[in-house]
Amino acid sequence: MVIVGSILGGAISDRLFGYKVLDKFFPRAGVELPSVITRQRILTEESVVIEVAERVSPSVVTINVTKEQSALPFQIEFGPFGINIPQQRQENVAQDIATGFIISSDGLIVTNKHVVSDTSVKYRIITKDDKTYEVQKIYRDPANDIAILKIDPPAGGLKPVELGDSSNLKVGQFVIAIGTALGEFRHTVTTGVISGIGRSITAGSPLEGYVEQLDNVIQTDAAINMGNSGGPLLNSAGQVIGISVAVSLEGQNIGFALPINIVKDSIENFNKTGQFSRPFLGVRYQMISKEAAILNEVPEGAYVVEIVSGSPAEKSGIKTGDILTYMDGKRISEAEGGLAKIISSKKVGDSVEITIWRNGEESKIRTVLTEFEG
C-alpha cells in the first residue's frame, strides 16, 4: 500500500506541479521521441544523398567546348608620332557548357541536343577524375532534345549509370541532381522533390534561335542552373529518372527534366539501328484548336501548310490546305499533343490510315511512314 501510494502521489504531483520524478523510470511519450525521429530522418536523408553522389558522380561528365572569341585589345605603335591604334585579336577559349552521363562502358554519353547544336566547334568530355576525351561523333535525335556523344573509352572502359523508370513518378518524390552548375562548378549536387509531372514548356531563347516545345516533362525544385543541361535527375536509389533540360528564368527553384523513359526509347532505337530512326510523314502543319475550329466552321486537326517532296504525304495524295483529323482512328487534337505525338508513337514502316477533311468532305487514305532523314 505504501509503495502504491508513493507511485500515485508522485504521478499526481508530477501532473499538478510539474515534478518529473517519474521521467527517469517512465519516459514521457511524445517528449523526447520526436526529436530522435527527426534526427534519424535527417541522418538517413544525408546518408542517401552522400551514397548516391559518391556512386553516380564518376558516371557524370562535363561537356567542354573550344570557341574562338575576341580577346582584350592591344596597342600597335607606328609612325613618326607614335600613334597608338587599338587592335582586336582572336584566341581560342575553352569553356564548360553542359553536363552529360555515361550510358555504356564503350563510350556512349547522353546529353541534350541543344547543348551540342553548333556543328562548327569541337566538343570534349571531362570525367570526374579530370581526364579529357575528344568527342568522335554526335548523334542528334530529330524528335527530342536528346543527343548521344561517342568517345574512345579508356582500356578499362567507363562506368555507366543505372537507368530507372519514369512511368510511376509521384509529386513529392525525393530527387537528386548532379551537374556542372553555371558552366563553372563541376559535379554540383542538389536535392529537392518532384514538384509536378506532365508539364508542357517552351524551352530555349528566341534571340538565340533555339525554341522547342517540350511535353510531359518533370518539374522539380532541385536547383538546376545553366550548365546542368544534360545532367541526370536521380531517385533515392541512384537511378536516373530524368535528364535536366531547362530552368525557368522567371521564378526560383523551378527546373525541368525529360522523363528517362523517353531517353530509354531513343537509346534502344539507337542501339538497334546505329542512329536515331524516326517515323516521317512529310507535312508542315499548324494545329487548329477546338475553339478555332468552331469559330471557322472547320474540324479540329492539323492544317497542312506544306508537303515535303517525295514524302509519304505527297505519295498518298495529301495536299496543302487539307486538315488531317484522325490517324488510325485516333483524333488529332491540339489538347492531346497534336499530330507529332501520334506520329512519335509509330515506327518506321508502319502503315497508317489518315482521315482528311478537304472542301467540306471527308476521305481516308493509307500511307507507309518512312524514316526521317535530316
Summary of the structure (lengths in Angstrom):
residues: 374
radius of gyration: 29.5
end to end distance: 94.6
largest distance: 119.3
contacts: 1107
relative contact order: 0.10
helix: 23%
strand: 42%
